[in-house]
Amino acid sequence: MKTKNNMLIISQELLGKEQESVIFRDLMNHQDYFIFFIRYSLLKSHKLCHSVYQRKDGTMKKSNNYLYILLLYFKIQVTIKALEIQNSYLKYLKKDLNNLLLHPQDIKQIKFEKDGSNSYYSTNLRGELLEAVDKFLIAQGVSELNTRVIKIGEDIHVLVASVNESQKDLGVVHNHNVKLIFGDFAPFLNSVVNHLTAALQYAANDYQKNMIQAYIEHFKSGNIELHKQSQRHWIKDKGPVIETNIGFIETYLDPLKVRAEWEGFVAVVNKEESALLNQLVNKAEDIIKYLPWPKEFEVDVYKRPDFTSLEVLAFASSGTPLGINIPNYDDIRQSEGFKNVNLGNTIGKLSKESINFLDEADQEIFYKYQSEAIFLIVALHELIGHGAGKVFMKDKDGNLNFNIENTINPLTNEKVDSFYNHGEQWHSKFGEFSGAMEECKADATALYLSTYDDVVKLLLPNQSEEDRRNTVFAGWLFIVHRAVQGLEFYNPEQKKWGQAHVLARNVILQSLIREDPDIIKIKETQLNNKPYLFLKFDQSKLYTTGKKAISNLILHLQVFKSIGAGNEGVQFFSDLATVNDLFLNYRDIVIQNKFPRRLEIQPNLILEDGQVKLKEYESTFAGIIESQVEHHIENIEITKDLFLNVQKLFQN
């Protein structure tokens, strides 16, 4: 009883509640689950915890969150001691807490190297063998999107996310037998299927019914073709009041950028903003003509997509974007279309104090026009940035979707002689830079098109000419400011960037500076007795050398993407991604002036007495723990067992 009382006291303190938490009361007789969820939640918060520590010449910097996290650490340690549990995985919890919070030099990054970590490949898989396996899978018609790869003995197991469990021998790669193992994440996907089945009766139309049915069959079988079928129905469901999408979508967290993470969202349409976006869609075919590449590099027939502005209810993934352009399947995008989504409530209005490093005049403009500027940039980013441009492909019958005899590469003035063979994807051609290159093209396209006033008028019809020009300037400031702030995500020891969108914006910044060193001036100074930066953007150059730099950037990125020129594209992009000594110094100053990173915590929908209730959680580490507990309470034992069974495979 004493142990339970101690647990209750610590639990109340940990949650910051005056009253006993129902969840922790229910877990009194399942103390090992409590330990498991502390561990699980810390791992889910791994990315955030990493931001607490910053490298500078081998030393560590602590943000303002450090004391809070350290306090949380000791609270958990006291809880462990009070519980007096001797179980098989307590030692892993203690070890992880020590490594994660007290030894920041051991914090892992998403990569293959010794100090890296990922959730897609077992630690005994590397380089040439893994590349050979992926090529073999493509040749066998097996998509990598919803798979993980592990090496057991001398066998290669390709784990496929599905409810149904089975095995299939595929063949031999480099003297290793390759097997498809269906049933990865089966407990979770079974729950998804059950809820989707229950949702069928609430579908508003046949497109939604067919979409949900395709989802169900996909999650049961693991067949990506069935997920593609769901997306075909989804893009035909125009203007639903409630919008949703689900599956293995984005590849940012895979070191090879070919395997996707789980993503699912539910949102409500903002009708007023959606009406403005539809005006943009109606003019998109004319707007695309402003882009700097030849017409042969543009899609033959522009499929007008659905474009809505949404208020997100829940977004289950590692992070919530500002907008979405999906599906990512190029064959569907080019021949059948796609949807654009602006996620309007994912970023609140920034306080003036948080808009650091800008000089006073630029800060005032950005603060005043930030909401309209972000709406403008995100809209152009999603609709045109991701939606425009053709990909030259050969289909399974050997037919090309372009005229190879008459298509000239504008970068070389020679005939195009490269393309994507059947089964090849953008991600496999451009590797670790693929995501950042695509986001850079989309951001830069948005900046470029914002220089055309008729385009801006479509989205901001009630603004004066002066306000529109200031909004455009604020949009450019948004990208450049995020680039400077994002220098913290560069790792100087490994010479690598840790976030695709941040890398994309830094390439834009370097493109501007290389075209005109005077367009953006960064000055080192002092503020509050510590180093500081002042950034001044010459607004008068935005429509001249600024536009020229961005035009050249998006021309290169689109041509490389169209013809599948992986080597040339990566060389071009990596050169702009290089961080020189001056910007390394800026990085140190940025880190010394950074703000605590915001927490993203998923709410929960609870059905009580026939009424749906929204439960939200505090934006604290305790809130993360409580959220994870309540989201998994239905499958708590299965979740624990699955976690313990697979954790060792994906840790270095």
C-alpha positions as CSV (number, residue, x, y, z in Angstrom):
1,M,0.0,0.0,0.0
2,K,2.9,2.3,0.7
3,T,4.2,1.8,-2.8
4,K,0.8,2.6,-4.3
5,N,0.6,5.8,-2.2
6,N,4.1,6.9,-3.2
7,M,3.1,6.2,-6.8
8,L,0.0,8.3,-6.5
9,I,1.9,11.2,-5.0
10,I,4.5,11.2,-7.7
11,S,1.9,10.7,-10.4
12,Q,0.0,13.7,-9.2
13,E,3.1,15.7,-9.1
14,L,4.2,14.5,-12.5
15,L,0.9,15.5,-14.1
16,G,0.7,18.8,-12.3
17,K,-2.8,17.9,-11.1
18,E,-4.4,18.6,-7.7
19,Q,-6.7,15.6,-8.0
20,E,-5.8,12.0,-8.6
21,S,-5.6,11.1,-12.3
22,V,-8.2,8.5,-13.4
23,I,-5.7,6.9,-15.7
24,F,-3.0,6.4,-13.1
25,R,-5.6,5.2,-10.6
26,D,-6.6,2.5,-13.1
27,L,-3.0,1.6,-13.6
28,M,-2.3,1.1,-9.8
29,N,-2.4,-2.7,-10.3
30,H,-0.4,-2.5,-13.6
31,Q,2.7,-0.7,-12.4
32,D,4.9,-2.2,-15.1
33,Y,2.7,-0.5,-17.7
34,F,3.2,2.8,-16.1
35,I,7.0,2.3,-16.4
36,F,6.6,1.2,-20.0
37,F,4.6,4.3,-21.0
38,I,7.1,6.6,-19.3
39,R,9.8,5.0,-21.5
40,Y,7.6,5.0,-24.6
41,S,6.6,8.7,-24.1
42,L,10.2,9.7,-23.7
43,L,11.1,8.0,-26.9
44,K,8.2,9.6,-28.7
45,S,9.5,12.9,-27.3
46,H,13.0,12.1,-28.4
47,K,13.1,14.7,-31.2
48,L,12.0,17.4,-28.7
49,C,14.5,16.3,-26.1
50,H,17.2,16.5,-28.7
51,S,16.5,20.2,-29.1
52,V,17.4,20.8,-25.4
53,Y,21.0,20.2,-26.1
54,Q,23.1,22.0,-28.7
55,R,26.6,21.3,-29.8
56,K,29.2,24.0,-29.9
57,D,32.8,22.9,-30.4
58,G,32.2,19.8,-28.4
59,T,30.4,21.5,-25.5
60,M,26.7,21.4,-24.8
61,K,24.3,24.2,-24.5
62,K,21.1,24.0,-22.5
63,S,17.9,25.7,-23.5
64,N,15.4,27.2,-21.1
65,N,13.6,23.9,-21.0
66,Y,16.6,22.1,-19.5
67,L,15.6,22.6,-15.8
68,Y,12.1,21.5,-16.5
69,I,13.3,18.3,-18.2
70,L,15.9,17.6,-15.5
71,L,13.2,18.0,-12.9
72,L,11.0,15.6,-14.8
73,Y,13.9,13.2,-15.0
74,F,14.3,13.2,-11.2
75,K,10.6,12.8,-10.7
76,I,10.6,9.7,-12.8
77,Q,13.6,8.3,-11.0
78,V,11.8,8.8,-7.7
79,T,8.8,7.1,-9.1
80,I,10.8,4.1,-10.2
81,K,12.3,3.8,-6.7
82,A,8.9,4.1,-5.1
83,L,7.4,1.4,-7.2
84,E,10.2,-1.1,-6.2
85,I,9.6,-3.1,-9.3
86,Q,12.0,-5.8,-10.4
87,N,11.1,-6.7,-14.0
88,S,13.0,-7.6,-17.1
89,Y,13.0,-4.2,-18.7
90,L,13.5,-1.8,-15.8
91,K,17.2,-1.7,-16.5
92,Y,16.5,-0.5,-20.1
93,L,14.4,2.4,-18.7
94,K,17.1,3.5,-16.3
95,K,19.8,3.3,-19.0
96,D,17.7,5.3,-21.5
97,L,16.9,8.0,-19.0
98,N,20.5,8.4,-18.1
99,N,21.7,8.4,-21.7
100,L,18.9,10.6,-23.0
101,L,18.9,13.3,-20.3
102,L,22.2,13.2,-18.6
103,H,24.6,12.3,-21.4
104,P,23.4,14.4,-24.4
105,Q,26.5,13.5,-26.5
106,D,24.9,10.1,-26.9
107,I,21.6,11.3,-28.3
108,K,20.9,9.6,-31.6
109,Q,20.0,11.1,-35.0
110,I,18.0,9.5,-37.8
111,K,20.8,7.9,-39.8
112,F,22.8,4.7,-40.1
113,E,26.0,5.6,-38.5
114,K,27.1,4.4,-35.0
115,D,25.5,7.3,-33.2
116,G,22.4,7.1,-35.4
117,S,19.0,5.5,-35.0
118,N,16.0,4.7,-37.2
119,S,12.9,2.5,-37.1
120,Y,13.2,1.0,-40.6
121,Y,16.4,-1.1,-40.6
122,S,18.0,-3.5,-38.2
123,T,21.4,-2.4,-37.0
124,N,23.2,-5.2,-38.9
125,L,22.0,-3.8,-42.3
126,R,24.0,-1.3,-44.2
127,G,25.0,0.1,-47.6
128,E,25.4,-2.1,-50.6
129,L,23.3,-5.0,-49.3
130,L,20.4,-2.8,-48.4
131,E,20.6,-1.0,-51.8
132,A,20.6,-4.3,-53.5
133,V,17.5,-5.5,-51.5
134,D,15.6,-2.4,-52.5
135,K,16.4,-2.7,-56.2
136,F,15.3,-6.4,-55.9
137,L,12.0,-5.4,-54.3
138,I,11.3,-2.9,-57.1
139,A,12.0,-5.5,-59.7
140,Q,9.6,-7.9,-57.8
141,G,6.9,-5.2,-57.8
142,V,7.0,-4.8,-54.0
143,S,6.6,-1.2,-52.8
144,E,9.0,-0.1,-50.0
145,L,6.6,2.4,-48.6
146,N,4.9,0.3,-45.8
147,T,7.9,-2.0,-45.1
148,R,10.8,-2.3,-42.7
149,V,13.9,-4.5,-43.3
150,I,15.7,-6.6,-40.8
151,K,18.5,-9.2,-41.0
152,I,17.9,-12.4,-39.0
153,G,20.9,-14.6,-39.2
154,E,21.7,-14.7,-43.0
155,D,18.1,-14.1,-44.0
156,I,16.6,-10.7,-45.0
157,H,13.1,-10.2,-43.7
158,V,11.0,-7.5,-45.3
159,L,8.3,-6.7,-42.7
160,V,5.1,-5.5,-44.4
161,A,2.5,-3.6,-42.4
162,S,-0.7,-5.5,-42.5
163,V,-3.4,-7.2,-40.4
164,N,-3.0,-10.6,-42.2
165,E,0.0,-12.6,-41.2
166,S,1.9,-14.8,-43.7
167,Q,5.3,-15.3,-45.3
168,K,6.5,-15.5,-48.8
169,D,10.0,-16.4,-50.2
170,L,11.0,-13.8,-52.8
171,G,14.5,-15.0,-53.9
172,V,18.2,-14.5,-53.1
173,V,20.1,-11.2,-53.0
174,H,23.9,-11.4,-52.4
175,N,23.6,-14.9,-51.0
176,H,20.8,-13.9,-48.6
177,N,17.3,-15.3,-48.8
178,V,14.8,-12.6,-48.9
179,K,11.3,-13.1,-47.3
180,L,8.2,-11.0,-47.2
181,I,6.8,-11.2,-43.6
182,F,3.3,-9.9,-43.5
183,G,1.7,-8.8,-40.2
184,D,4.0,-5.9,-39.0
185,F,2.0,-3.6,-36.7
186,A,-0.9,-6.0,-37.0
187,P,-2.5,-5.1,-33.6
188,F,-2.6,-1.4,-34.5
189,L,-3.8,-1.9,-38.0
190,N,-6.5,-4.4,-36.8
191,S,-7.9,-1.6,-34.6
192,V,-7.7,0.8,-37.6
193,V,-9.7,-1.7,-39.7
194,N,-12.3,-2.2,-37.1
195,H,-12.9,1.6,-36.7
196,L,-12.9,2.1,-40.5
197,T,-15.5,-0.7,-40.8
198,A,-17.7,1.0,-38.3
199,A,-17.2,4.3,-40.1
200,L,-18.6,2.9,-43.4
201,Q,-22.2,3.6,-42.5
202,Y,-21.4,7.3,-42.0
203,A,-19.9,7.9,-45.5
204,A,-21.4,10.9,-47.2
205,N,-21.2,9.4,-50.8
206,D,-19.9,6.5,-52.9
207,Y,-16.4,8.0,-53.2
208,Q,-16.0,8.0,-49.4
209,K,-17.5,4.4,-49.2
210,N,-15.1,3.2,-51.9
211,M,-12.2,5.0,-50.3
212,I,-12.8,3.5,-46.9
213,Q,-13.3,0.0,-48.4
214,A,-10.0,0.3,-50.2
215,Y,-8.3,1.5,-47.0
216,I,-9.7,-1.6,-45.2
217,E,-8.5,-4.0,-47.9
218,H,-5.1,-2.3,-48.0
219,F,-4.5,-2.4,-44.3
220,K,-5.5,-6.1,-44.2
221,S,-3.3,-7.2,-47.1
222,G,-0.5,-4.6,-47.0
223,N,-0.9,-4.2,-50.8
224,I,0.1,-0.6,-51.8
225,E,-1.9,-0.9,-55.0
226,L,-5.0,-0.9,-52.8
227,H,-3.9,2.2,-51.0
228,K,-3.3,3.8,-54.4
229,Q,-6.9,2.9,-55.2
230,S,-8.1,4.6,-52.0
231,Q,-6.4,7.8,-53.1
232,R,-8.1,7.6,-56.5
233,H,-11.4,7.7,-54.7
234,W,-10.2,10.4,-52.3
235,I,-9.2,12.9,-55.0
236,K,-12.6,12.5,-56.6
237,D,-14.4,13.4,-53.3
238,K,-14.5,17.2,-53.9
239,G,-15.1,19.7,-51.1
240,P,-16.1,17.4,-48.2
241,V,-17.0,19.2,-45.0
242,I,-14.9,16.7,-43.0
243,E,-11.6,15.9,-44.7
244,T,-9.4,12.9,-43.8
245,N,-6.5,10.8,-45.1
246,I,-4.6,8.0,-43.7
247,G,-1.7,5.6,-44.5
248,F,2.1,5.4,-44.9
249,I,2.6,8.7,-46.6
250,E,5.9,10.7,-46.1
251,T,9.4,9.4,-46.2
252,Y,11.3,12.1,-44.2
253,L,12.3,9.9,-41.3
254,D,13.8,7.1,-43.5
255,P,17.6,7.6,-43.9
256,L,17.1,6.3,-47.5
257,K,14.0,8.4,-48.0
258,V,12.0,5.5,-49.6
259,R,10.0,4.1,-46.6
260,A,7.1,6.1,-45.1
261,E,5.9,6.9,-41.6
262,W,2.3,6.5,-40.5
263,E,0.1,9.6,-41.0
264,G,-3.6,10.2,-40.4
265,F,-5.6,13.4,-40.0
266,V,-9.1,14.6,-39.5
267,A,-10.1,18.2,-40.2
268,V,-13.0,20.5,-40.7
269,V,-13.2,22.8,-43.8
270,N,-12.8,26.6,-43.4
271,K,-15.3,27.6,-46.1
272,E,-14.2,31.3,-46.4
273,E,-10.5,30.5,-47.0
274,S,-11.4,27.6,-49.3
275,A,-13.4,29.9,-51.5
276,L,-10.3,32.0,-52.1
277,L,-8.2,28.9,-52.8
278,N,-10.7,27.7,-55.4
279,Q,-10.2,31.0,-57.2
280,L,-6.5,30.2,-57.4
281,V,-7.3,26.7,-58.7
282,N,-9.5,28.2,-61.4
283,K,-6.6,30.3,-62.6
284,A,-3.8,27.7,-62.1
285,E,-3.4,26.8,-65.8
286,D,-2.7,30.5,-66.6
287,I,-0.4,30.9,-63.5
288,I,1.7,27.9,-64.5
289,K,2.7,29.7,-67.7
290,Y,4.7,32.2,-65.6
291,L,7.1,29.4,-64.5
292,P,10.5,29.6,-66.1
293,W,10.8,26.1,-67.7
294,P,9.7,25.2,-71.3
295,K,6.2,23.9,-71.9
296,E,7.6,20.4,-72.6
297,F,8.5,20.2,-68.9
298,E,4.9,20.9,-67.8
299,V,2.1,18.3,-67.5
300,D,0.2,17.8,-70.8
301,V,-3.3,18.3,-69.2
302,Y,-3.6,20.1,-65.9
303,K,-5.9,18.2,-63.6
304,R,-7.7,20.8,-61.4
305,P,-7.3,19.6,-57.9
306,D,-9.5,20.1,-54.9
307,F,-8.0,22.8,-52.7
308,T,-9.4,23.4,-49.3
309,S,-8.3,25.2,-46.1
310,L,-8.8,23.1,-43.1
311,E,-8.9,23.4,-39.3
312,V,-7.1,20.4,-38.0
313,L,-8.8,18.3,-35.3
314,A,-6.1,15.7,-35.1
315,F,-2.9,14.9,-37.1
316,A,-1.2,11.7,-36.1
317,S,2.4,11.8,-37.3
318,S,5.8,13.0,-36.1
319,G,4.9,16.6,-36.9
320,T,2.1,18.7,-38.3
321,P,2.8,20.5,-41.6
322,L,1.4,23.8,-42.8
323,G,-0.1,22.2,-45.9
324,I,-0.3,19.0,-47.8
325,N,-0.2,18.0,-51.5
326,I,-1.0,14.3,-51.9
327,P,-1.1,11.6,-53.0
328,N,2.6,11.2,-53.6
329,Y,2.2,8.6,-56.3
330,D,3.5,10.2,-59.4
331,D,1.5,8.0,-61.8
332,I,-1.7,9.1,-60.1
333,R,-0.7,12.8,-59.8
334,Q,0.1,13.2,-63.5
335,S,-2.7,11.3,-65.0
336,E,-5.6,11.6,-62.5
337,G,-4.8,14.5,-60.2
338,F,-4.2,15.3,-56.5
339,K,-5.6,17.3,-53.6
340,N,-4.2,20.4,-51.9
341,V,-4.8,21.1,-48.3
342,N,-4.0,24.3,-46.4
343,L,-3.8,23.5,-42.6
344,G,-4.8,26.9,-41.3
345,N,-4.7,26.4,-37.6
346,T,-1.3,24.6,-37.3
347,I,0.6,27.7,-36.7
348,G,-0.6,30.5,-34.4
349,K,0.3,34.1,-34.8
350,L,3.8,34.7,-33.6
351,S,4.5,37.3,-30.9
352,K,6.8,40.2,-31.9
353,E,9.4,38.9,-29.3
354,S,9.6,35.5,-31.0
355,I,10.4,37.1,-34.4
356,N,14.1,37.5,-33.6
357,F,17.1,38.5,-35.7
358,L,15.1,40.7,-38.1
359,D,15.9,44.4,-38.0
360,E,13.1,46.6,-36.5
361,A,11.5,47.7,-39.7
362,D,11.4,44.2,-41.2
363,Q,10.1,42.8,-37.9
364,E,7.2,45.3,-37.9
365,I,6.2,44.3,-41.5
366,F,6.4,40.6,-40.8
367,Y,4.5,40.9,-37.5
368,K,1.7,42.9,-39.1
369,Y,1.3,40.8,-42.3
370,Q,2.4,37.3,-41.1
371,S,-1.0,35.6,-41.3
372,E,-1.8,36.7,-44.8
373,A,1.8,36.1,-45.9
374,I,1.9,32.5,-44.6
375,F,-1.5,31.9,-46.2
376,L,-0.2,33.2,-49.5
377,I,3.1,31.2,-49.5
378,V,1.5,27.9,-48.3
379,A,-1.3,28.2,-51.0
380,L,1.2,28.7,-53.8
381,H,3.6,26.1,-52.3
382,E,1.0,23.4,-52.3
383,L,-1.0,24.1,-55.5
384,I,1.7,25.1,-57.9
385,G,5.0,24.3,-56.1
386,H,4.1,20.6,-55.7
387,G,1.5,20.4,-58.4
388,A,3.3,21.9,-61.4
389,G,6.0,20.2,-63.5
390,K,6.2,17.0,-65.5
391,V,8.1,13.8,-64.7
392,F,9.4,11.9,-67.8
393,M,8.5,8.3,-67.4
394,K,8.5,5.0,-69.2
395,D,5.5,2.7,-68.5
396,K,5.5,-1.1,-68.1
397,D,5.0,-1.5,-71.8
398,G,8.0,0.6,-72.7
399,N,6.1,3.7,-73.8
400,L,7.5,7.2,-72.9
401,N,5.2,10.0,-71.8
402,F,7.2,12.6,-73.7
403,N,8.7,13.1,-77.1
404,I,12.4,12.2,-76.6
405,E,13.3,13.5,-80.1
406,N,12.0,17.0,-79.6
407,T,12.5,17.7,-75.9
408,I,15.5,20.0,-75.2
409,N,17.1,20.3,-71.8
410,P,17.2,24.1,-71.1
411,L,20.2,23.7,-68.9
412,T,22.4,22.1,-71.6
413,N,20.5,23.0,-74.8
414,E,20.8,19.3,-75.7
415,K,18.2,16.6,-76.2
416,V,16.9,15.0,-73.1
417,D,18.3,11.4,-72.8
418,S,17.2,10.3,-69.3
419,F,13.9,9.5,-67.6
420,Y,12.3,7.2,-65.0
421,N,12.1,3.6,-65.9
422,H,9.0,1.7,-64.8
423,G,9.0,1.3,-61.0
424,E,11.6,4.0,-60.4
425,Q,10.6,6.8,-58.0
426,W,11.8,10.4,-57.3
427,H,13.0,9.3,-53.8
428,S,15.2,6.5,-55.1
429,K,16.8,8.7,-57.7
430,F,17.7,11.6,-55.4
431,G,18.2,9.7,-52.1
432,E,18.6,11.7,-48.9
433,F,18.1,15.0,-50.6
434,S,14.9,14.1,-52.4
435,G,12.5,15.5,-49.7
436,A,14.5,18.7,-49.2
437,M,14.8,19.3,-53.0
438,E,11.0,18.9,-53.5
439,E,10.2,21.2,-50.6
440,C,12.8,23.7,-51.9
441,K,11.2,23.7,-55.3
442,A,7.7,24.2,-53.7
443,D,8.9,27.1,-51.4
444,A,10.9,28.8,-54.1
445,T,8.0,28.5,-56.6
446,A,5.7,30.2,-54.1
447,L,8.2,33.0,-53.7
448,Y,8.6,33.4,-57.5
449,L,4.9,33.5,-58.2
450,S,4.2,35.9,-55.4
451,T,6.1,38.5,-57.5
452,Y,3.1,38.5,-59.9
453,D,0.5,40.9,-58.5
454,D,-2.4,39.3,-60.4
455,V,-1.7,36.0,-58.6
456,V,-1.5,37.7,-55.2
457,K,-4.9,39.5,-55.9
458,L,-6.6,36.1,-56.2
459,L,-5.8,35.2,-52.6
460,L,-5.9,38.7,-51.0
461,P,-8.6,40.5,-52.9
462,N,-9.4,43.0,-50.2
463,Q,-5.9,44.4,-49.8
464,S,-4.5,47.6,-51.3
465,E,-1.5,47.5,-53.6
466,E,0.8,48.7,-50.8
467,D,-0.6,46.0,-48.4
468,R,-0.1,43.3,-51.1
469,R,3.5,44.3,-51.7
470,N,4.2,44.3,-47.9
471,T,2.5,40.9,-47.6
472,V,4.7,39.5,-50.4
473,F,7.8,40.9,-48.6
474,A,6.6,39.3,-45.4
475,G,6.3,36.0,-47.2
476,W,9.9,36.3,-48.4
477,L,10.9,37.3,-44.8
478,F,9.1,34.2,-43.5
479,I,11.3,31.9,-45.6
480,V,14.6,33.7,-44.9
481,H,13.9,34.1,-41.2
482,R,13.0,30.4,-40.9
483,A,16.3,29.6,-42.8
484,V,18.4,31.5,-40.3
485,Q,16.5,30.1,-37.3
486,G,16.9,26.6,-38.8
487,L,20.7,26.7,-38.7
488,E,20.5,24.9,-35.4
489,F,19.4,21.7,-37.3
490,Y,22.7,21.5,-39.1
491,N,25.2,19.1,-37.6
492,P,28.8,20.4,-38.2
493,E,30.5,17.2,-37.2
494,Q,28.6,15.1,-39.7
495,K,28.1,18.0,-42.2
496,K,24.4,17.0,-42.5
497,W,21.0,18.7,-42.1
498,G,18.5,17.2,-39.8
499,Q,15.3,18.6,-41.3
500,A,14.2,18.7,-44.9
501,H,12.2,21.9,-44.8
502,V,14.9,23.8,-43.0
503,L,17.5,22.6,-45.5
504,A,15.2,23.7,-48.3
505,R,14.9,27.3,-46.9
506,N,18.7,27.5,-46.4
507,V,19.3,26.6,-50.0
508,I,16.9,29.4,-51.0
509,L,18.8,31.8,-48.7
510,Q,22.2,30.8,-50.2
511,S,20.7,31.2,-53.8
512,L,19.7,34.7,-53.0
513,I,23.0,35.7,-51.4
514,R,25.1,34.1,-54.3
515,E,23.1,36.0,-56.9
516,D,23.4,39.3,-55.0
517,P,25.4,39.6,-51.8
518,D,23.7,42.9,-51.0
519,I,20.1,41.6,-51.0
520,I,20.4,40.2,-47.5
521,K,22.8,41.6,-44.9
522,I,23.5,39.7,-41.7
523,K,25.3,41.7,-39.0
524,E,26.7,40.3,-35.7
525,T,26.0,42.4,-32.7
526,Q,25.2,42.1,-28.9
527,L,21.8,41.9,-27.2
528,N,21.3,41.3,-23.5
529,N,25.1,40.7,-23.0
530,K,25.3,37.9,-25.5
531,P,26.0,37.6,-29.2
532,Y,23.1,38.4,-31.5
533,L,22.3,38.7,-35.2
534,F,20.5,41.4,-37.2
535,L,19.2,40.4,-40.6
536,K,18.2,43.1,-43.1
537,F,16.4,42.2,-46.4
538,D,16.6,44.9,-49.1
539,Q,13.0,45.0,-50.2
540,S,13.9,47.0,-53.3
541,K,15.8,44.0,-54.7
542,L,13.0,41.5,-54.2
543,Y,11.5,41.9,-57.7
544,T,15.0,42.2,-59.5
545,T,17.9,40.1,-58.3
546,G,15.8,38.2,-55.8
547,K,13.3,37.0,-58.4
548,K,16.2,36.2,-60.8
549,A,17.9,34.0,-58.2
550,I,14.7,32.1,-57.4
551,S,13.9,31.7,-61.1
552,N,17.2,30.1,-61.7
553,L,16.8,27.8,-58.7
554,I,13.4,26.4,-59.6
555,L,14.4,25.9,-63.2
556,H,17.3,23.7,-62.2
557,L,15.3,21.8,-59.6
558,Q,12.4,21.1,-62.0
559,V,14.7,20.0,-64.9
560,F,16.6,17.6,-62.6
561,K,13.3,16.2,-61.3
562,S,11.7,15.9,-64.8
563,I,14.6,13.9,-66.3
564,G,15.5,12.0,-63.2
565,A,19.1,13.4,-63.2
566,G,19.9,12.2,-59.7
567,N,23.7,12.7,-59.7
568,E,23.6,16.2,-61.3
569,G,20.7,17.3,-59.1
570,V,22.3,16.1,-55.9
571,Q,25.6,17.8,-56.8
572,F,23.8,21.1,-57.5
573,F,21.7,21.0,-54.4
574,S,24.5,19.8,-52.0
575,D,26.7,22.7,-53.1
576,L,24.0,25.2,-52.0
577,A,23.4,23.2,-48.9
578,T,27.0,23.6,-47.7
579,V,27.5,25.6,-44.5
580,N,30.6,27.7,-44.6
581,D,32.6,29.0,-41.5
582,L,30.6,32.3,-41.5
583,F,27.3,30.5,-41.2
584,L,28.7,28.1,-38.7
585,N,29.4,31.1,-36.5
586,Y,25.8,32.3,-37.2
587,R,24.6,28.9,-36.2
588,D,26.3,29.2,-32.8
589,I,24.7,32.6,-32.2
590,V,21.3,31.2,-33.3
591,I,21.6,28.4,-30.7
592,Q,22.5,30.8,-27.9
593,N,19.3,32.8,-28.7
594,K,16.9,30.0,-29.4
595,F,13.4,29.7,-27.8
596,P,12.1,26.5,-26.2
597,R,10.6,24.2,-28.9
598,R,6.9,23.9,-28.8
599,L,5.3,20.6,-27.9
600,E,2.8,18.9,-30.3
601,I,0.3,16.7,-28.4
602,Q,-2.6,14.8,-30.0
603,P,-6.0,15.4,-28.5
604,N,-8.4,12.4,-27.9
605,L,-12.0,11.8,-29.0
606,I,-14.0,10.1,-26.3
607,L,-17.6,8.7,-26.7
608,E,-19.6,9.2,-23.6
609,D,-23.4,8.5,-23.4
610,G,-23.6,8.8,-27.2
611,Q,-21.8,12.1,-27.3
612,V,-18.4,12.7,-28.8
613,K,-16.2,14.7,-26.5
614,L,-12.8,16.3,-27.4
615,K,-10.1,15.9,-24.7
616,E,-7.0,18.0,-25.0
617,Y,-3.8,17.7,-22.9
618,E,-1.5,20.2,-21.4
619,S,1.5,21.2,-23.5
620,T,4.0,19.7,-21.1
621,F,6.0,16.5,-21.0
622,A,3.4,15.2,-18.5
623,G,0.8,15.9,-21.1
624,I,2.7,13.8,-23.6
625,I,2.7,10.9,-21.1
626,E,-1.0,11.2,-20.3
627,S,-1.8,11.4,-24.0
628,Q,0.1,8.3,-24.9
629,V,-1.4,6.4,-22.0
630,E,-5.0,7.3,-23.0
631,H,-4.5,6.7,-26.7
632,H,-3.1,3.1,-26.0
633,I,-5.2,2.1,-23.0
634,E,-7.5,0.0,-25.3
635,N,-4.5,-2.2,-26.4
636,I,-2.1,-1.6,-23.5
637,E,-0.8,-5.1,-23.1
638,I,-0.4,-5.7,-26.9
639,T,1.3,-2.3,-27.3
640,K,3.8,-3.2,-24.5
641,D,4.6,-6.6,-25.9
642,L,5.0,-5.3,-29.5
643,F,7.3,-2.5,-28.3
644,L,9.5,-4.8,-26.2
645,N,9.7,-7.4,-29.0
646,V,11.0,-5.0,-31.7
647,Q,12.9,-2.3,-29.8
648,K,16.3,-4.0,-29.9
649,L,16.3,-4.5,-33.6
650,F,16.3,-0.8,-34.4
651,Q,18.7,0.6,-31.8
652,N,22.4,1.0,-32.3
